[in-house]
Amino acid sequence: MGQDFSLCWDIDSLNKAYHQGYMAGLMGVDHHQCPYNSDVVQAAWEAGWEDGLEQCELTKPVGKLAS
């Protein structure tokens, strides 16, 4: 008989993981702190983390330029 390959994630869990990763990126949390084990959900968290980190970098204040 075949094995049951039911998914251990759904769109809501991916959305939640993405948003948690985004917040972690905004706060500068290390990407190794991902709380998920499932490859698909972990990828969603990491995508959010990358987007959050990018946003964090874009909003950092720039030092004064020498005049």
HELIX and SHEET records of a PDB file:
HELIX    1   1 ILE A   11  LEU A   26  1                                  16    
HELIX    2   2 HIS A   31  GLN A   33  5                                   3    
HELIX    3   3 ASP A   39  THR A   59  1                                  21    
END                                                                             
